[in-house]
C-alpha cells in the first residue's frame, strides 16, 4: 500500500515552524527569513511534499499563470522584451506560459489554449499596436492584459509601446546636426509597421531641416543577398551619400560589407568623401562583432518587458491598482560609427 502523502502540517513539524509559515513560503507571500525558508525547503525535499495547486486555485480563484504570447522571435526587440517579462514574473513568484504566434489566427488559437488553463492575465508582445479584436474579447472576460509593441506611441490604455517615430527622428537629426545632407535609410520589410514608424521619423527630420526627400536613398529589403546587391548599386549611383540609417543589426552587417566592397570606410571622417557614418535603429552591444563600434538606438526593450510584467501582476494581485500603459522614448548611444 502506498504511503500517506505528506501534508503542510508534516512539513511544518519537521521544519519546526507553523503551518501558516509553510503556506506563506510556498505562496511567496509574507516576510520569512532566509534561514527559515531553507529549513522549510529541506523539509519539503526530505518528505517529498508536492503542493496541491488545484486546491490552492480553488481557494484563491487564481492559478498564478500568466500567458506570454510573442509574435515570433526573429526580432531582437521581442527577445529582449521576453527576457524582461521573465525576470519580472520570476521576481513576483508567478509562472509564465509562453507561446509563439505568427498570424492573427494563431494568436486567437493561443488565447484559447491559455484560457483553458485558467491563466490570470495576458502579456502580448507584437510589432503592431493593440489588437482591437483581442482587446474586445479579453475585456469581455474581465481578464487583465497588456500589449507590448515595438511601434506606436502607446495611445491605448492597455499598451506599452516604443515610440518608433522618435527613434527614426533622433537618429536622422543627429546626423543632420553633424553636417550630413545625403542620408540613406536601409533595411526592413516593406510592410513592417515598425519600419513605417521609423521611416516617418526620418522624413520628419528631413522636413524640419528643409532637406529634400530622395526616395532613391531608401531601400526596403530584409534578404541579405538582395540587400547587398542593392546597396552596392546605391553607392555606385549616389557616391555623395555620407550617412546611412540601418533598420536593424542584420541590415547593419550587410551595409558594412557593401561599403567595404566599394572601397569606402565606416566612421566620422565623411569630409574627405570616403567614410560613411552609420546608425543602427536596434540596440547593438559595444563588442558585438562590429569594428568600428556602432552608434545605435537603445530601445530599453528588456526594461519595457519588466515594467509590463510588474504592472500586470500588481493589478492581478489588487484590482484597485490601475493597469495603465506607457510610452518609451528611445535614446541614442554614441559610438565610433557616427
C-alpha positions in Angstrom: 0.0 0.0 0.0 1.3 3.4 -0.9 2.3 5.6 2.0 0.2 8.6 3.0 1.1 11.8 1.1 2.9 14.4 3.3 0.9 17.5 4.2 1.7 21.1 5.1 1.4 20.1 8.7 4.0 17.3 8.2 6.4 19.9 6.6 5.7 22.4 9.5 6.5 19.8 12.2 9.8 18.7 10.5 10.9 22.3 9.9 9.7 23.3 13.4 7.6 26.2 12.2 3.8 26.8 11.9 1.7 25.6 9.0 0.9 29.2 8.2 4.6 29.9 7.8 5.0 27.0 5.4 2.0 28.2 3.5 3.5 31.7 3.2 6.8 30.3 2.0 5.0 28.2 -0.7 3.0 31.2 -2.0 5.8 33.7 -1.8 3.9 36.0 0.5 4.9 37.5 3.8 8.4 38.1 5.2 10.2 34.9 6.0 13.9 34.8 6.9 16.3 33.0 4.6 17.2 30.6 7.4 13.5 29.6 7.9 13.0 29.3 4.2 16.0 26.9 3.9 14.6 24.8 6.7 11.2 24.6 5.0 12.7 23.7 1.6 14.8 21.0 3.3 11.8 19.5 5.0 9.8 19.6 1.7 12.7 17.7 -0.1 13.0 15.1 2.7 9.3 14.4 2.8 8.7 14.6 -1.0 5.9 17.1 -0.4 4.1 18.3 -3.5 1.8 21.3 -3.2 -1.8 20.7 -4.3 -2.1 23.6 -6.7 -5.7 22.7 -7.7 -6.8 23.1 -4.0 -4.9 26.4 -3.8 -6.5 27.6 -7.0 -10.0 26.7 -5.8 -9.4 28.6 -2.6 -7.9 31.8 -4.1 -9.6 31.7 -7.5 -6.2 32.3 -9.1 -3.6 30.0 -10.8 -0.6 32.3 -10.8 -0.2 31.6 -14.5 0.5 34.4 -17.0 0.1 33.8 -20.7 3.0 35.4 -22.6 2.2 35.5 -26.3 5.1 36.5 -28.6 4.8 37.5 -32.3 7.8 35.5 -33.5 11.4 35.5 -32.2 13.2 36.8 -35.3 13.2 40.4 -33.9 15.7 41.2 -31.3 13.1 43.5 -29.7 10.8 40.6 -29.0 13.6 38.5 -27.5 14.7 41.4 -25.2 11.2 42.1 -24.1 10.7 38.4 -23.3 13.8 38.5 -21.1 12.4 41.4 -19.1 9.0 39.7 -18.8 10.5 36.5 -17.5 12.6 38.5 -14.9 9.6 40.4 -13.7 7.4 37.3 -13.4 10.1 35.3 -11.6 10.6 38.1 -9.1 6.9 38.0 -8.3 6.9 34.2 -8.0 4.4 33.8 -10.8 4.6 31.3 -13.7 4.9 32.3 -17.3 3.1 30.3 -20.0 5.0 31.3 -23.2 3.6 30.7 -26.7 4.7 31.9 -30.1 2.4 33.1 -32.9 2.8 34.4 -36.4 -0.7 35.1 -37.6 -4.0 36.5 -36.2 -5.5 33.0 -36.4 -2.6 31.6 -34.4 -2.9 34.4 -31.8 -6.6 33.5 -31.4 -5.7 29.9 -31.0 -3.0 30.6 -28.4 -5.5 32.7 -26.4 -8.0 29.7 -26.5 -5.3 27.4 -25.1 -4.3 29.8 -22.4 -8.0 30.3 -21.3 -8.3 26.6 -21.0 -5.5 26.7 -18.4 -7.3 29.5 -16.5 -4.5 32.0 -16.8 -4.7 35.1 -14.6 -3.5 37.5 -17.2 -2.0 38.1 -20.7 1.1 39.8 -22.0 1.1 40.1 -25.8 4.4 41.1 -27.5 3.8 42.2 -31.1 5.1 44.7 -33.6 1.6 46.0 -34.2 -0.3 48.2 -31.8 -3.0 46.8 -29.5 -5.3 44.5 -31.4 -8.9 45.7 -31.3 -10.5 42.3 -31.7 -8.4 40.7 -28.9 -8.9 43.8 -26.7 -12.7 43.4 -27.0 -12.6 39.7 -26.3 -10.4 39.9 -23.2 -12.2 42.9 -21.8 -15.5 41.0 -22.1 -13.9 38.2 -19.9 -12.5 40.8 -17.5 -9.1 39.2 -17.8 -6.2 41.8 -17.3 -3.8 42.1 -20.2 -1.2 44.4 -21.8 0.3 44.7 -25.3 4.0 45.4 -25.6 4.7 46.9 -29.0 7.9 48.0 -30.9 5.8 50.6 -32.7 3.2 53.2 -31.8 3.2 55.8 -29.1 1.1 53.8 -26.6 -2.1 55.8 -27.1 -4.2 52.8 -25.9 -4.6 52.4 -22.1 -3.5 48.7 -22.2 -0.4 49.2 -24.4 3.2 49.7 -23.5 4.8 51.0 -26.7 8.1 52.1 -28.1 7.9 55.5 -29.9 9.4 54.2 -33.1 8.8 57.5 -34.9 11.0 59.2 -32.3 13.8 56.6 -32.9 14.0 57.4 -36.6 13.7 61.1 -35.9 16.6 61.4 -33.3 18.9 59.3 -35.5 18.3 61.5 -38.5 18.5 64.7 -36.6 21.8 63.7 -35.1 23.3 63.0 -38.5 22.0 66.3 -39.9 23.4 68.2 -37.0 26.8 66.6 -37.7 26.7 68.0 -41.2 25.2 65.2 -43.3 22.9 66.2 -46.1 22.5 62.9 -48.0 21.3 60.2 -45.6 20.1 56.8 -46.8 17.5 54.7 -44.9 18.3 51.0 -45.3 16.5 47.7 -44.5 13.3 46.3 -43.0 10.3 44.6 -44.6 8.3 47.0 -46.7 5.1 46.0 -44.8 6.6 46.4 -41.4 4.6 48.8 -39.2 7.7 49.4 -37.0 9.8 50.3 -40.1 7.0 52.6 -41.3 7.0 54.5 -38.0 10.8 54.9 -38.0 10.8 55.9 -41.7 8.2 58.6 -40.9 10.5 59.9 -38.2 13.3 60.0 -40.8 11.2 62.0 -43.2 10.0 64.4 -40.5 13.6 65.2 -39.5 14.5 65.9 -43.2 11.5 68.2 -43.5 12.4 70.0 -40.2 15.8 70.9 -41.8 14.4 71.7 -45.3 16.3 68.8 -46.8 14.9 67.1 -49.9 13.3 63.7 -49.6 15.2 61.4 -52.0 13.4 58.1 -52.3 16.3 56.6 -54.3 18.2 56.6 -51.0 15.6 54.3 -49.3 15.9 50.5 -49.5 13.2 48.2 -48.1 14.8 44.7 -48.1 15.3 42.0 -45.5 17.1 39.4 -47.6 20.9 39.5 -47.2 22.0 38.8 -50.7 19.5 41.1 -52.3 20.3 43.8 -49.8 24.0 43.7 -50.5 23.4 43.9 -54.3 21.0 46.9 -53.9 23.5 48.6 -51.5 26.4 48.3 -54.0 24.1 49.8 -56.7 23.1 52.7 -54.4 26.7 53.6 -53.6 27.6 53.4 -57.3 24.8 55.8 -58.5 24.9 58.0 -55.3 28.6 58.4 -54.3 27.7 61.6 -52.4 25.9 59.7 -49.6 27.8 60.2 -46.4 25.5 58.6 -43.8 23.2 55.6 -43.5 20.5 54.7 -41.0 20.2 50.9 -40.7 16.9 49.3 -39.7 18.5 46.5 -37.5 21.7 44.7 -36.7 21.4 42.2 -39.6 21.0 45.2 -42.0 24.0 46.9 -40.5 26.2 43.9 -41.2 25.2 43.8 -44.9 25.6 47.6 -45.2 29.1 47.5 -43.8 30.1 44.7 -46.2 28.7 46.7 -49.2 30.5 49.8 -48.1 33.8 48.0 -47.9 33.2 46.4 -51.2 33.1 49.9 -52.7 36.4 50.7 -51.1 35.0 53.1 -48.5 35.2 53.1 -44.7 32.9 53.4 -41.7 33.1 56.3 -39.4 33.1 60.1 -38.8 35.6 61.3 -41.4 33.0 62.0 -44.2 34.5 65.3 -45.3 37.1 63.6 -47.5 34.2 61.8 -49.2 35.4 58.4 -48.0 33.9 57.3 -44.7 30.2 56.8 -44.3 28.5 57.3 -40.9 26.2 54.6 -39.7 23.5 54.5 -37.1 21.6 51.3 -36.3 18.0 51.6 -35.1 18.4 48.5 -32.9 20.4 48.1 -29.8 23.9 46.6 -30.6 26.3 45.7 -27.8 29.6 47.5 -27.8 31.5 44.3 -28.6 29.1 42.6 -31.0 31.4 41.7 -33.9 31.5 45.3 -35.3 34.5 47.4 -36.0 34.3 50.3 -35.5 31.7 50.2 -32.7 28.2 51.1 -33.9 26.2 54.1 -32.9 22.7 52.8 -32.2 19.3 53.3 -30.6 18.7 51.9 -27.1 15.1 50.8 -27.1 15.1 49.7 -23.5 13.1 46.6 -24.6 14.2 44.5 -21.6 13.0 47.3 -19.2 9.7 47.5 -21.2 9.1 43.8 -20.6 10.0 44.0 -16.9 7.7 47.0 -16.4 4.8 45.3 -18.2 5.1 42.2 -16.1 5.2 44.2 -12.8 2.2 46.4 -13.9 0.1 43.3 -14.8 1.0 41.4 -11.6 0.3 44.4 -9.4 -3.2 44.7 -11.0 -3.8 40.9 -10.7 -3.0 41.0 -7.0 -5.0 44.1 -6.4 -7.7 45.1 -8.9 -7.7 48.6 -7.4 -4.3 49.1 -8.9 -4.5 50.8 -12.3 -3.5 48.9 -15.4 -2.2 51.8 -17.5 0.2 51.6 -20.4 3.2 53.9 -21.1 5.3 55.2 -23.9 9.1 54.6 -24.0 11.3 57.1 -25.8 14.5 55.5 -27.0 17.9 57.1 -26.5 20.9 57.4 -28.9 24.1 55.6 -27.9 27.0 57.5 -29.5 29.9 55.3 -30.6 32.6 55.4 -33.4 30.5 54.7 -36.5 28.8 58.2 -36.3 
